[in-house]
Amino acid sequence: MTNKAPTTPRPSSEPIDIDNDGAEDASPACVLIFNASDPSGAGGLTADITTVASVGGHPLAIVTGAYARDTAEIFDHFCLDDEAVAEQARAVLEDLPVQAIKIGFVGSPETISTIAEITTDYDEVPVIAYMPNLSWWREELIDEYLDAFRELLLPQTSVLVGNHSTLWRWLLPDWTGDRSPTARDIARAASEVGVPYTLVTGIPLPEQFVENVLASPQTILGSGKFELFDATFSGAGDTLSAALTALVASGNDLGEATSEALGYLDRCLDAGFRPGMGHIVPDRMFWAQPDDDEDADGADDESPIDEAQALEGFVMPPHDTKH
């Protein structure tokens, strides 16, 4: 993936004819994002906006609520009224062409219902849904939120993204056996409510490695093996899912978009920094920083998805509306 720093446009006294200069065709893909504001900059809308812009998209950020948090932990969340969420989204959707939708943490079953109504009206647009770890929240609120998400939004989700343990406990709560569920087991559970593809991250492997697997109920579409960083990060999941959404919006097939998104996340984590006293934050603009590593130019040649397992030419379908 090649990233280019923005250039400064030349001043001109003549009006620009957009219809004739080809500028419209060169416009970044528009990505509609539903997520909560994170004042620490670790995750939430801050992560989404920075990530989408970094990989070449144009973020349309819909505020669904706000966290009270720092870089170490989430203390509380304040939900925005669902009508306010709808007004934000409808306004931009009536003005701008949206190529993909990312759904993060949106705070309440009411907001989930509102977003489901919106995505129903735009069912030709692919939806990437990220489910974060909600263990910081009250148990009764978690259950209500997950039930609503499963019933209303998963049937419209094109790709579900989440950590192995989070998705396992949500989608396979009654799992028994000596082994942990595989990515295909989780993808099968997601497919029962209409999700065609699932990106399962953080699957434990021996010797301090983890695997990230893109799966359907029928097969493994791609997988990437990564060495664990000796650090705790905040915002990695939002970063990955936002990058994937922007790359899909830009016209990449799902296999290529997943490979690029995982590679981007790996570089963000490698360049991560600690802005406060808590966890490390991914540097989503790593490419804009001075590069002191002589070998860095060759880093983009590494593909995080095993090329033997990657699915080439795989086209992201629009989501199906099933409720």
MOHU-V992426 format. One line per field, one symbol per residue. ss: DSSP state (@ for helix, = for strand, . for the rest). burial: 1 if it has 16 or more other ideal C-beta (glycine too) atoms within 10 Angstrom, else 0. A space follows every 50 residues. Layout:
ss->???
burial->???
This chain:
ss->.................@@@@........========......@@@@@@@ @@@@...============....======..@@@@@@@@@@@@....=== ===.....@@@@@@@@@@@@@....======.......@@@@@@@@@@@@ @@@@@@..=====@@@@@@@@...........@@@@@@@@@.....==== =====...=======....========.....==.@@@@@@@@@@@@@@. ...@@@@@@@@@@@@@@@@@..=......==....@@@.......@@@@@ @......................
burial->10000000000000000000000000011111111111011111111111 11111111111111111011100100101101001101100010000111 11111111101101110110010011111111010010000000110111 01111111111111011101110000000010111111111011111111 11100000011111111001111101000000111111111111111111 01111111111111111110110000011111110110000000000000 00011000011001010010000
